[in-house]
């Protein structure tokens, strides 16, 4: 991973998607697409070149915001990001797009974050039913569905995916 948070929680997950790496990369490089498949993200909005404001759902119905910079963008191969220095929630991550022999894409996501209250905050969130590793896997499954079927996810609840015919994802 290009970036990493010191003393943070590290996670990674992969999924194979039946689409070309170029298609997956085009979808991911527009960070405004993230709320379509990431359940806890309300909005990602560009504020200036390579900087984005994130609005997310936090534990116990809280709302959190932070800014992050895209630190690396390698066409059709990799996107990396890191929160700006004064962010309340520190995180960094990357997503890599690798072609499979069957013509699909292996999407590999790495994430490092320092939750408020550190390891204790992570443990408390897990006790409250918020499992970041599980959320990452569910988010990737929704991304796969969007890219393979051209669907938009609506009304998502844990363990259940409802779809409706999509407007095409932003490229």
C-alpha positions as CSV (number, residue, x, y, z in Angstrom):
1,X,0.0,0.0,0.0
2,X,1.3,3.5,-0.8
3,X,-0.1,5.0,2.4
4,X,-0.6,3.7,5.9
5,X,-1.8,5.1,9.2
6,X,0.5,4.5,12.1
7,X,-1.1,2.7,15.0
8,X,-4.2,2.0,12.8
9,X,-6.4,-0.9,12.1
10,X,-5.5,-2.6,8.8
11,X,-8.0,-4.4,6.6
12,X,-7.9,-5.8,3.1
13,X,-10.3,-7.6,0.8
14,X,-10.5,-8.8,-2.8
15,X,-13.2,-9.7,-5.2
16,X,-13.3,-10.8,-8.8
17,X,-15.6,-8.9,-11.0
18,X,-16.7,-9.9,-14.5
19,X,-15.7,-6.7,-16.3
20,X,-12.5,-5.3,-17.8
21,X,-10.0,-3.5,-15.4
22,X,-10.6,-0.3,-17.4
23,X,-14.3,-0.4,-16.6
24,X,-13.8,-1.0,-12.9
25,X,-11.1,1.7,-12.8
26,X,-13.4,4.2,-14.6
27,X,-16.1,3.6,-12.0
28,X,-13.8,3.8,-9.0
29,X,-11.9,6.9,-10.1
30,X,-15.0,8.9,-9.8
31,X,-15.2,8.8,-6.0
32,X,-18.7,10.3,-6.1
33,X,-19.8,6.8,-7.1
34,X,-18.9,5.4,-3.7
35,X,-22.3,6.0,-2.0
36,X,-23.9,3.8,-4.6
37,X,-22.2,0.7,-3.1
38,X,-20.6,1.7,0.2
39,X,-23.4,1.4,2.7
40,X,-22.1,3.9,5.4
41,X,-21.0,6.6,3.0
42,X,-23.6,9.4,2.4
43,X,-21.6,11.6,0.1
44,X,-18.1,12.1,-1.5
45,X,-17.7,15.4,-3.1
46,X,-14.7,17.0,-4.9
47,X,-13.6,20.2,-3.1
48,X,-10.5,20.8,-5.3
49,X,-8.0,18.9,-7.5
50,X,-7.5,15.5,-5.9
51,X,-9.2,16.5,-2.6
52,X,-12.6,15.1,-1.5
53,X,-15.0,15.8,1.3
54,X,-16.4,12.5,2.8
55,X,-19.7,12.4,4.8
56,X,-20.3,9.1,6.5
57,X,-22.5,7.4,9.0
58,X,-20.7,6.7,12.3
59,X,-21.5,4.6,15.3
60,X,-24.8,5.2,17.2
61,X,-26.3,7.3,14.4
62,X,-23.5,9.8,14.4
63,X,-22.3,11.6,11.3
64,X,-18.7,12.2,10.5
65,X,-16.9,14.2,7.8
66,X,-13.3,14.4,6.7
67,X,-11.2,15.4,3.7
68,X,-8.9,13.1,1.9
69,X,-6.4,13.5,-1.0
70,X,-6.0,11.1,-3.8
71,X,-2.3,10.4,-3.5
72,X,-1.8,8.0,-6.5
73,X,-3.7,7.3,-9.6
74,X,-2.3,4.9,-12.1
75,X,-4.7,4.5,-15.1
76,X,-6.5,1.2,-15.1
77,X,-4.2,-0.2,-12.3
78,X,-4.4,1.7,-8.9
79,X,-6.0,4.5,-6.9
80,X,-4.7,5.5,-3.4
81,X,-5.8,8.1,-0.9
82,X,-5.0,9.5,2.5
83,X,-6.9,11.8,4.8
84,X,-5.5,15.3,5.3
85,X,-3.4,15.9,8.4
86,X,-6.1,17.6,10.5
87,X,-8.8,15.0,9.9
88,X,-10.6,13.6,13.0
89,X,-10.8,10.1,11.5
90,X,-7.4,9.2,9.9
91,X,-7.5,6.7,7.1
92,X,-5.5,5.7,4.0
93,X,-6.1,3.1,1.4
94,X,-5.7,1.8,-2.1
95,X,-7.6,-0.2,-4.6
96,X,-5.7,-2.2,-7.3
97,X,-7.2,-3.5,-10.5
98,X,-5.7,-6.7,-12.0
99,X,-6.8,-8.5,-15.1
100,X,-7.9,-12.2,-14.6
101,X,-7.3,-14.9,-17.2
102,X,-11.0,-15.1,-17.8
103,X,-11.1,-11.4,-18.9
104,X,-12.4,-10.0,-15.6
105,X,-10.9,-7.9,-12.9
106,X,-9.5,-8.8,-9.5
107,X,-10.2,-5.8,-7.3
108,X,-8.0,-5.7,-4.2
109,X,-8.7,-3.1,-1.5
110,X,-6.4,-2.2,1.4
111,X,-7.5,0.2,4.1
112,X,-5.8,1.5,7.2
113,X,-7.6,3.7,9.7
114,X,-7.4,5.1,13.2
115,X,-10.9,5.2,14.7
116,X,-11.7,7.8,17.3
117,X,-10.6,6.3,20.7
118,X,-8.2,4.0,18.8
119,X,-8.4,0.2,19.4
120,X,-11.0,0.8,22.1
121,X,-13.2,2.6,19.6
122,X,-12.8,-0.2,17.1
123,X,-13.7,-2.8,19.7
124,X,-16.7,-0.8,20.9
125,X,-18.0,-0.3,17.3
126,X,-17.6,-4.1,16.8
127,X,-19.6,-4.8,20.0
128,X,-22.4,-2.4,18.6
129,X,-22.6,-4.6,15.5
130,X,-20.4,-2.5,13.3
131,X,-17.8,-4.8,11.7
132,X,-15.6,-2.8,9.3
133,X,-14.2,-6.0,7.7
134,X,-17.6,-7.4,7.0
135,X,-18.8,-4.0,5.7
136,X,-15.9,-3.9,3.3
137,X,-16.9,-7.3,1.9
138,X,-20.5,-6.4,1.6
139,X,-19.6,-3.1,-0.2
140,X,-17.4,-5.0,-2.7
141,X,-20.3,-7.4,-3.4
142,X,-22.5,-4.4,-4.2
143,X,-19.8,-2.9,-6.4
144,X,-19.6,-6.2,-8.3
145,X,-23.3,-6.2,-8.8
146,X,-23.3,-2.7,-10.1
147,X,-20.4,-3.3,-12.5
148,X,-21.7,-6.7,-13.8
149,X,-25.4,-6.0,-14.0
150,X,-25.6,-2.2,-14.4
151,X,-27.7,-1.9,-11.3
152,X,-27.9,0.8,-8.7
153,X,-28.3,-0.3,-5.1
154,X,-31.2,1.3,-3.1
155,X,-32.6,0.6,0.3
156,X,-29.7,-1.6,1.4
157,X,-29.9,-3.3,4.7
158,X,-27.4,-5.7,6.3
159,X,-27.6,-9.1,4.6
160,X,-30.1,-7.9,2.0
161,X,-29.5,-6.3,-1.4
162,X,-32.3,-4.7,-3.2
163,X,-31.8,-3.5,-6.8
164,X,-33.6,-1.4,-9.3
165,X,-32.7,-0.8,-13.0
166,X,-29.9,1.7,-13.0
167,X,-29.0,4.9,-14.4
168,X,-25.5,4.1,-15.6
169,X,-22.8,4.7,-13.0
170,X,-20.8,7.9,-13.3
171,X,-17.6,7.5,-15.3
